[in-house]
Amino acid sequence: MVKFVCYPKCSTCKKAKKWLDDKGIKYEERDIKTENPTYEELRAWHEKSGLPLKKFFNTSGMLYKSMSLKTKLPEMSDEEQLKLLSTDGMLVKRPILISGGNVLVGFKESEWSEKL
């Protein structure tokens, strides 16, 4: 089963959800704000994704900016960054799609088409 981690009010998440529905892809939806990813989930997703950890941060979010993370992240270890991400779903870039061995962060239609 495909896991779709999103924020329902996010326009990008709405586009991604519509794309999944249009393609007939069945998924389990999870609201990132009400059910924040755990440290363990984030660590596993990061490892599977092959992406730099910075790609998991919602860099355009108000919380990211108010915490001055642009300057703080480079000084933090991966462990510290994962722990921080697990404290608030609004820090996490979305949507996240988990399907088999794939973890896709953010919605890029061409990448999703290729991986799914």
C-alpha positions in Angstrom: 0.0 0.0 0.0 1.2 3.5 -0.9 1.5 5.9 2.0 0.7 9.6 1.2 1.9 11.9 3.9 0.5 15.4 3.3 -0.9 18.6 4.8 -4.5 18.8 3.4 -4.5 22.6 3.1 -1.2 22.6 1.0 -1.8 23.4 -2.7 1.1 21.1 -3.8 -0.4 18.3 -1.7 -3.8 18.8 -3.3 -2.2 18.6 -6.8 -0.3 15.4 -5.8 -3.5 13.9 -4.4 -5.4 14.7 -7.6 -2.6 13.2 -9.6 -2.8 9.9 -7.6 -6.6 9.8 -7.9 -6.4 10.5 -11.6 -3.9 7.6 -12.1 -6.1 5.3 -10.0 -3.3 4.7 -7.4 -4.7 3.6 -4.1 -3.1 5.1 -1.1 -3.3 5.6 2.7 -3.5 9.3 3.5 -1.9 10.8 6.6 -2.1 14.4 7.8 1.4 15.5 8.7 0.2 18.1 11.1 -2.0 15.9 13.2 0.2 12.8 12.9 3.8 14.0 12.8 6.3 11.5 11.5 8.4 9.9 14.2 12.2 10.0 14.4 12.3 6.3 13.4 10.1 6.9 10.3 12.0 10.0 9.2 15.4 8.1 9.6 14.1 5.2 7.5 12.6 7.4 4.9 15.8 9.5 4.7 17.9 6.3 4.2 15.5 4.9 1.5 15.2 8.2 -0.4 18.9 8.7 -1.0 18.3 12.5 -0.6 20.3 14.9 1.5 18.5 15.4 4.8 18.0 19.1 4.0 15.5 18.0 1.4 13.2 16.9 4.2 12.9 20.4 5.6 10.0 22.6 4.5 12.3 25.6 3.8 9.5 27.8 2.6 7.5 27.3 5.8 7.0 30.0 8.5 8.3 27.7 11.3 11.5 27.0 9.4 12.0 30.7 8.9 11.1 31.8 12.4 13.6 29.3 13.8 16.4 30.6 11.6 17.1 27.1 10.4 18.8 28.3 7.3 21.8 29.2 9.4 21.4 26.6 12.1 21.0 23.4 10.0 24.6 23.4 8.6 25.9 23.2 12.2 23.6 20.4 13.2 24.3 16.7 13.0 21.9 14.4 11.0 20.8 13.0 14.4 19.9 16.5 15.6 18.1 17.4 12.4 16.0 14.2 12.5 15.1 14.8 16.1 14.1 18.4 15.2 12.0 17.2 12.2 10.2 14.8 14.4 9.0 17.6 16.7 6.6 19.3 14.3 5.1 18.1 11.0 5.1 21.7 9.7 8.9 21.5 9.5 8.7 18.6 7.1 8.6 19.1 3.4 5.5 17.6 1.9 4.0 15.6 0.4 6.0 12.5 1.1 5.1 9.3 -0.8 6.3 6.0 0.4 5.8 3.1 -2.0 7.8 -0.1 -1.7 11.5 0.9 -1.8 10.7 4.5 -3.0 10.4 7.6 -0.8 9.5 10.7 -2.8 9.7 14.1 -1.1 7.8 17.0 -2.7 5.7 16.6 -5.8 7.4 16.4 -9.1 5.0 14.8 -11.6 7.8 13.4 -13.9 9.6 11.8 -10.9 6.4 10.3 -9.5 5.4 8.9 -13.0 8.8 7.3 -13.3 8.9 5.7 -9.8 5.2 4.6 -9.7 
